[in-house]
Amino acid sequence: MQAGLGPAVAERMVAQGARVLITDRGEMELRGVIDEIGARGEIEAITAHLSGPTGLQRMFDRVDEWLGGLDILVACAGVGSGPLMETPAGAMSSRATSSATSPAPRARSTGSKQGAARME
């Protein structure tokens, strides 16, 4: 299994019967997750950079097309790595900002027809 929170959450959700759409900037990383989880349930992947509106729109277009809207969004951007206690304060701030400004808060203005309505 690929390392990280995202693949672990995707695996658990698929095991529980959810249809899961995963997103990453790296095609190879996505293929690895799909290869490992795909036989166990419904999972698709889309390569997109979610720090800007173009990538977000691609993702939410696929959400609407394949899933008919958004039920659950898990935002777990893998920004940075290394031991927490060795991470400089500025890097921690950057990680927090990345997570806070990625898909979840922007879903209302950019995204899914049904998902945006449910976030009200």
Backbone as a printed PyTorch tensor [residue, N CA C, xyz], in Angstrom:
tensor([[[  0.8520,  -1.1850,   0.0000],
         [  0.0000,   0.0000,   0.0000],
         [  0.8850,   1.2300,   0.0000]],

        [[  0.4510,   2.2380,  -0.7400],
         [  1.1470,   3.5210,  -0.7460],
         [  1.1130,   4.1040,   0.6610]],

        [[  2.1720,   4.7960,   1.0220],
         [  2.2260,   5.4250,   2.3440],
         [  1.3660,   6.6740,   2.3510]],

        [[  0.8420,   7.0040,   3.5120],
         [  0.1300,   8.2590,   3.6510],
         [ -1.3050,   8.0780,   4.0970]],

        [[ -1.8460,   9.1700,   4.5710],
         [ -3.2100,   9.1920,   5.0760],
         [ -4.2340,   8.9920,   3.9520]],

        [[ -4.0210,   9.6440,   2.8120],
         [ -4.9760,   9.5510,   1.7060],
         [ -5.2400,   8.1260,   1.2460]],

        [[ -4.1900,   7.3730,   0.9000],
         [ -4.4170,   5.9870,   0.4870],
         [ -5.0640,   5.1320,   1.5790]],

        [[ -4.6980,   5.3720,   2.8450],
         [ -5.2930,   4.6070,   3.9410],
         [ -6.7860,   4.8970,   4.0680]],

        [[ -7.1620,   6.1660,   3.9570],
         [ -8.5780,   6.5340,   4.0280],
         [ -9.3260,   5.9480,   2.8320]],

        [[ -8.7510,   6.0570,   1.6450],
         [ -9.3910,   5.5100,   0.4420],
         [ -9.6150,   4.0080,   0.5830]],

        [[ -8.6100,   3.3030,   1.0720],
         [ -8.7350,   1.8560,   1.2410],
         [ -9.8620,   1.5140,   2.2070]],

        [[ -9.9320,   2.2220,   3.3110],
         [-10.9680,   1.9480,   4.3140],
         [-12.3610,   2.2590,   3.7690]],

        [[-12.4780,   3.3650,   3.0370],
         [-13.7860,   3.7450,   2.4930],
         [-14.2540,   2.7420,   1.4410]],

        [[-13.3470,   2.3070,   0.5810],
         [-13.6960,   1.2980,  -0.4230],
         [-14.1230,   0.0000,   0.2680]],

        [[-13.4030,  -0.3840,   1.3210],
         [-13.7380,  -1.5990,   2.0610],
         [-15.1380,  -1.5150,   2.6790]],

        [[-15.5850,  -0.2890,   2.9760],
         [-16.9130,  -0.0830,   3.5600],
         [-17.9980,   0.0800,   2.4930]],

        [[-17.6150,  -0.0180,   1.2190],
         [-18.5930,   0.0440,   0.1350],
         [-18.7700,   1.3960,  -0.5280]],

        [[-17.9520,   2.3680,  -0.1640],
         [-18.0740,   3.6960,  -0.7720],
         [-17.4670,   3.7060,  -2.1740]],

        [[-18.0180,   4.5430,  -3.0310],
         [-17.3720,   4.8420,  -4.3120],
         [-16.4400,   6.0090,  -4.0340]],

        [[-15.1710,   5.8490,  -4.3960],
         [-14.1410,   6.7930,  -3.9830],
         [-13.4190,   7.3720,  -5.1940]],

        [[-13.2680,   8.6850,  -5.1900],
         [-12.4790,   9.3840,  -6.1970],
         [-11.2720,   9.9730,  -5.4840]],

        [[-10.0700,   9.5860,  -5.9300],
         [ -8.8560,  10.1170,  -5.3250],
         [ -8.1680,  11.0580,  -6.3060]],

        [[ -7.4470,  12.0100,  -5.7560],
         [ -6.7740,  13.0170,  -6.5620],
         [ -5.3540,  13.2130,  -6.0590]],

        [[ -4.4430,  13.4000,  -6.9960],
         [ -3.0490,  13.6890,  -6.6660],
         [ -2.4400,  14.3620,  -7.8780]],

        [[ -1.3130,  15.0110,  -7.6570],
         [ -0.5880,  15.6150,  -8.7760],
         [  0.1770,  14.5600,  -9.5670]],

        [[  0.5060,  13.4450,  -8.9190],
         [  1.3410,  12.4330,  -9.5570],
         [  0.5690,  11.2370, -10.0730]],

        [[  0.6300,  11.0280, -11.3760],
         [ -0.0570,   9.9040, -12.0120],
         [  0.4280,   8.5600, -11.4660]],

        [[  1.7320,   8.4320, -11.2570],
         [  2.2690,   7.1530, -10.7860],
         [  1.7640,   6.8130,  -9.3840]],

        [[  1.6750,   7.8120,  -8.5160],
         [  1.1670,   7.5790,  -7.1720],
         [ -0.2840,   7.1100,  -7.2190]],

        [[ -1.0690,   7.7520,  -8.0570],
         [ -2.4700,   7.3670,  -8.1970],
         [ -2.6100,   5.9540,  -8.7450]],

        [[ -1.8430,   5.6370,  -9.7620],
         [ -1.8900,   4.2910, -10.3480],
         [ -1.5710,   3.2370,  -9.2980]],

        [[ -0.5800,   3.5180,  -8.4420],
         [ -0.2290,   2.5780,  -7.3900],
         [ -1.3920,   2.3060,  -6.4470]],

        [[ -2.0930,   3.3560,  -6.0610],
         [ -3.2430,   3.2070,  -5.1600],
         [ -4.3610,   2.4460,  -5.8650]],

        [[ -4.6480,   2.8100,  -7.0920],
         [ -5.7030,   2.1300,  -7.8560],
         [ -5.3720,   0.6540,  -8.0430]],

        [[ -4.1180,   0.3580,  -8.3720],
         [ -3.7050,  -1.0360,  -8.5600],
         [ -3.9150,  -1.8580,  -7.2940]],

        [[ -3.6910,  -1.2520,  -6.1410],
         [ -3.8030,  -1.9820,  -4.8840],
         [ -5.2320,  -2.0830,  -4.3620]],

        [[ -6.0460,  -1.0740,  -4.6050],
         [ -7.3900,  -1.0320,  -4.0300],
         [ -8.4740,  -1.4000,  -5.0340]],

        [[ -8.2280,  -1.1680,  -6.3120],
         [ -9.2540,  -1.2630,  -7.3400],
         [-10.0310,  -2.5580,  -7.3860]],

        [[ -9.3970,  -3.6680,  -7.1130],
         [-10.0930,  -4.9570,  -7.1850],
         [-11.0970,  -5.1350,  -6.0480]],

        [[-11.0110,  -4.3010,  -5.0250],
         [-11.8740,  -4.4470,  -3.8430],
         [-13.1270,  -3.5950,  -3.8820]],

        [[-13.2330,  -2.7100,  -4.8710],
         [-14.4090,  -1.8590,  -4.9070],
         [-14.2910,  -0.7830,  -5.9560]],

        [[-15.1980,   0.1730,  -5.8840],
         [-15.2590,   1.2440,  -6.8760],
         [-14.3650,   2.4040,  -6.4770]],

        [[-13.3040,   2.6000,  -7.2390],
         [-12.3840,   3.7030,  -6.9910],
         [-11.8630,   4.2010,  -8.3270]],

        [[-11.8160,   5.5020,  -8.4690],
         [-11.2600,   6.1480,  -9.6540],
         [-10.2640,   7.1950,  -9.1980]],

        [[ -9.4360,   7.6290, -10.1380],
         [ -8.4210,   8.6290,  -9.8300],
         [ -8.4130,   9.7110, -10.8930]],

        [[ -8.0660,  10.9130, -10.4690],
         [ -7.8950,  12.0200, -11.4040],
         [ -6.6270,  12.7670, -10.9950]],

        [[ -5.7810,  13.0090, -11.9800],
         [ -4.5630,  13.7710, -11.7370],
         [ -4.9120,  15.2490, -11.8310]],

        [[ -4.6520,  15.9720, -10.7490],
         [ -4.9530,  17.4030, -10.7280],
         [ -4.1660,  18.0750,  -9.6150]],

        [[ -3.8110,  19.3140,  -9.8440],
         [ -3.1670,  20.1400,  -8.8210],
         [ -4.2770,  20.9550,  -8.1800]],

        [[ -4.5420,  20.7260,  -6.9050],
         [ -5.7130,  21.3110,  -6.2550],
         [ -5.4610,  22.6510,  -5.5850]],

        [[ -4.3120,  23.2540,  -5.8580],
         [ -4.0460,  24.5530,  -5.2360],
         [ -4.6340,  25.7120,  -6.0240]],

        [[ -5.2420,  25.4210,  -7.1550],
         [ -5.8290,  26.4820,  -7.9670],
         [ -7.1630,  26.0670,  -8.5390]],

        [[ -7.8770,  27.0030,  -9.1190],
         [ -9.2410,  26.7440,  -9.5940],
         [ -9.3390,  25.7270, -10.7340]],

        [[ -8.3400,  25.6270, -11.5910],
         [ -8.4260,  24.7000, -12.7250],
         [ -8.4600,  23.2580, -12.2440]],

        [[ -7.5420,  22.9040, -11.3770],
         [ -7.5090,  21.5420, -10.8460],
         [ -8.7400,  21.2140, -10.0330]],

        [[ -9.1800,  22.1610,  -9.2190],
         [-10.3880,  21.9500,  -8.4280],
         [-11.6000,  21.7370,  -9.3170]],

        [[-11.7050,  22.5310, -10.3750],
         [-12.8520,  22.3930, -11.2640],
         [-12.8530,  21.0270, -11.9450]],

        [[-11.6670,  20.5690, -12.3840],
         [-11.5630,  19.2290, -12.9960],
         [-12.0370,  18.1610, -12.0140]],

        [[-11.6000,  18.2800, -10.7700],
         [-11.9870,  17.2910,  -9.7760],
         [-13.4960,  17.3110,  -9.5440]],

        [[-14.0650,  18.4910,  -9.3150],
         [-15.4870,  18.5550,  -9.0280],
         [-16.3520,  18.2200, -10.2460]],

        [[-15.8590,  18.4870, -11.4410],
         [-16.5820,  18.0380, -12.6370],
         [-16.6880,  16.5210, -12.6450]],

        [[-15.6020,  15.8440, -12.2910],
         [-15.6080,  14.3800, -12.2420],
         [-16.4820,  13.8830, -11.0960]],

        [[-16.4700,  14.5830,  -9.9770],
         [-17.3470,  14.2290,  -8.8530],
         [-18.7940,  14.2340,  -9.3260]],

        [[-19.2020,  15.2970,  -9.9930],
         [-20.5810,  15.3910, -10.4590],
         [-20.8930,  14.3480, -11.5210]],

        [[-19.9580,  14.1290, -12.4290],
         [-20.1760,  13.1830, -13.5290],
         [-20.2660,  11.7460, -13.0270]],

        [[-19.3310,  11.3270, -12.2220],
         [-19.2490,   9.9250, -11.8020],
         [-20.0560,   9.6230, -10.5520]],

        [[-20.0480,  10.5390,  -9.6020],
         [-20.6870,  10.2750,  -8.3230],
         [-22.0450,  10.9590,  -8.1620]],

        [[-22.3510,  11.8960,  -9.0410],
         [-23.6150,  12.6080,  -8.9270],
         [-23.6180,  13.6530,  -7.8250]],

        [[-22.4650,  13.9870,  -7.3160],
         [-22.3370,  14.9800,  -6.2570],
         [-21.4050,  14.4810,  -5.1700]],

        [[-21.1720,  15.3340,  -4.2260],
         [-20.2130,  15.0770,  -3.1550],
         [-20.9320,  14.7500,  -1.8620]],

        [[-20.5820,  13.6290,  -1.2570],
         [-21.1240,  13.2770,   0.0560],
         [-20.0980,  13.5420,   1.1550]],

        [[-18.8610,  13.1140,   0.9190],
         [-17.7950,  13.2600,   1.9080],
         [-16.5470,  13.7380,   1.1840]],

        [[-15.8540,  14.7020,   1.7660],
         [-14.5890,  15.1810,   1.2200],
         [-13.5250,  15.0400,   2.2970]],

        [[-12.4820,  14.2940,   1.9950],
         [-11.3540,  14.1540,   2.9080],
         [-10.1980,  14.9230,   2.2890]],

        [[ -9.8220,  16.0250,   2.9150],
         [ -8.7150,  16.8380,   2.4280],
         [ -7.4860,  16.5080,   3.2650]],

        [[ -6.5540,  15.8140,   2.6600],
         [ -5.3520,  15.4180,   3.4040],
         [ -4.1280,  15.5760,   2.5080]],

        [[ -3.8870,  16.7970,   2.1010],
         [ -2.7510,  17.0880,   1.2340],
         [ -1.4590,  16.6680,   1.9120]],

        [[ -0.6360,  15.9490,   1.1900],
         [  0.6460,  15.4750,   1.7170],
         [  1.7290,  16.5010,   1.5210]],

        [[  1.5650,  17.6490,   2.1110],
         [  2.5220,  18.7400,   1.9460],
         [  3.6160,  18.5890,   2.9880]],

        [[  4.8330,  18.4170,   2.5200],
         [  5.9610,  18.2990,   3.4380],
         [  6.0190,  16.9390,   4.0900]],

        [[  7.1240,  16.6630,   4.6810],
         [  7.2820,  15.4110,   5.3980],
         [  8.4070,  15.5760,   6.4000]],

        [[  8.5700,  14.5800,   7.1970],
         [  9.6220,  14.5990,   8.1920],
         [  9.0550,  14.6530,   9.5810]],

        [[  9.9030,  14.4420,  10.5660],
         [  9.4590,  14.4370,  11.9580],
         [  8.8820,  15.7930,  12.3730]],

        [[  7.7630,  15.7580,  13.0350],
         [  7.0740,  16.9710,  13.4580],
         [  7.9670,  17.8830,  14.3000]],

        [[  8.6750,  17.3200,  15.2500],
         [  9.4810,  18.1320,  16.1650],
         [ 10.7120,  18.7400,  15.4870]],

        [[ 11.0160,  18.2880,  14.2710],
         [ 12.1530,  18.8410,  13.5330],
         [ 11.7150,  19.8110,  12.4400]],

        [[ 10.4220,  20.0530,  12.3520],
         [  9.8810,  20.9180,  11.3190],
         [  9.9190,  22.3740,  11.7710]],

        [[ 10.5390,  23.2510,  10.9730],
         [ 10.5730,  24.6730,  11.3350],
         [  9.1630,  25.2690,  11.3950]],

        [[  8.9790,  26.2630,  12.2440],
         [  7.6640,  26.8830,  12.4350],
         [  7.0690,  27.3900,  11.1190]],

        [[  7.9010,  27.9920,  10.2700],
         [  7.4030,  28.4990,   8.9880],
         [  6.8510,  27.3950,   8.1100]],

        [[  7.4850,  26.2330,   8.1420],
         [  7.0050,  25.0990,   7.3410],
         [  5.6750,  24.5910,   7.8830]],

        [[  5.5140,  24.5860,   9.1920],
         [  4.2420,  24.1640,   9.7850],
         [  3.1240,  25.1050,   9.3600]],

        [[  3.4090,  26.3920,   9.3450],
         [  2.4220,  27.3740,   8.9160],
         [  2.0340,  27.1440,   7.4610]],

        [[  3.0260,  26.8670,   6.6230],
         [  2.7710,  26.5950,   5.2090],
         [  1.9060,  25.3560,   5.0310]],

        [[  2.1710,  24.3110,   5.7960],
         [  1.3630,  23.0770,   5.7190],
         [ -0.0730,  23.3470,   6.1240]],

        [[ -0.2480,  24.0900,   7.2110],
         [ -1.6000,  24.4030,   7.6780],
         [ -2.3570,  25.2290,   6.6500]],

        [[ -1.6710,  26.2030,   6.0620],
         [ -2.3000,  27.0410,   5.0380],
         [ -2.6950,  26.2030,   3.8280]],

        [[ -1.8220,  25.2830,   3.4190],
         [ -2.1150,  24.4270,   2.2750],
         [ -3.3690,  23.6040,   2.5170]],

        [[ -3.4770,  23.0200,   3.6880],
         [ -4.6520,  22.2060,   4.0060],
         [ -5.9080,  23.0660,   4.0920]],

        [[ -5.7860,  24.2460,   4.6650],
         [ -6.9490,  25.1160,   4.8480],
         [ -7.4290,  25.7390,   3.5420]],

        [[ -6.5450,  25.8900,   2.5700],
         [ -6.9410,  26.5430,   1.3220],
         [ -7.1000,  25.5420,   0.1800]],

        [[ -7.0660,  24.2590,   0.4790],
         [ -7.2780,  23.2600,  -0.5600],
         [ -8.7630,  22.9960,  -0.7480]],

        [[ -9.1770,  21.8590,  -1.2340],
         [-10.5470,  21.6600,  -1.7210],
         [-11.6910,  21.9690,  -0.7750]],

        [[-11.5990,  21.6040,   0.4790],
         [-12.7800,  21.7210,   1.3400],
         [-13.3660,  23.1200,   1.3930]],

        [[-12.6030,  24.1400,   1.7560],
         [-13.2030,  25.4670,   1.8360],
         [-13.6010,  26.0360,   0.4760]],

        [[-12.9650,  25.5870,  -0.5890],
         [-13.2590,  26.1330,  -1.9100],
         [-14.4030,  25.4100,  -2.5990]],

        [[-14.8650,  24.3160,  -2.0480],
         [-15.9090,  23.5210,  -2.7000],
         [-17.1600,  24.3370,  -2.9670]],

        [[-17.4910,  25.2280,  -2.0490],
         [-18.7140,  26.0120,  -2.2030],
         [-18.7010,  26.8390,  -3.4840]],

        [[-17.5740,  27.5140,  -3.7700],
         [-17.5450,  28.4110,  -4.9160],
         [-17.1270,  27.7250,  -6.2130]],

        [[-16.3700,  26.6510,  -6.1180],
         [-15.8120,  26.0430,  -7.3180],
         [-16.5700,  24.8160,  -7.7400]],

        [[-17.1330,  24.1050,  -6.7700],
         [-17.3360,  22.7120,  -7.0120],
         [-18.6800,  22.1470,  -7.2740]],

        [[-18.7670,  20.9620,  -6.7830],
         [-19.8440,  20.0360,  -7.0310],
         [-21.2160,  20.6740,  -6.8370]],

        [[-22.0900,  20.4160,  -7.7920],
         [-23.4430,  20.9550,  -7.7270],
         [-24.1320,  20.5620,  -6.4230]],

        [[-24.1550,  19.2810,  -6.1460],
         [-24.8270,  18.8100,  -4.9360],
         [-23.9790,  19.0450,  -3.7080]],

        [[-22.6800,  18.8220,  -3.8010],
         [-21.7870,  18.9590,  -2.6530],
         [-21.7680,  20.3720,  -2.1180]],

        [[-21.7110,  21.3510,  -3.0060],
         [-21.6800,  22.7420,  -2.5570],
         [-22.9590,  23.0900,  -1.8150]],

        [[-24.0820,  22.5940,  -2.2790],
         [-25.3480,  22.8860,  -1.6200],
         [-25.3890,  22.2540,  -0.2290]],

        [[-24.8080,  21.0810,  -0.0740],
         [-24.8310,  20.3940,   1.2130],
         [-23.9300,  21.0680,   2.2410]],

        [[-22.9780,  21.8760,   1.8160],
         [-22.0550,  22.5120,   2.7490],
         [-22.6560,  23.7570,   3.3890]],

        [[-23.8440,  24.1780,   2.9650],
         [-24.4970,  25.3740,   3.5060],
         [-24.7610,  25.2420,   4.9810]]])
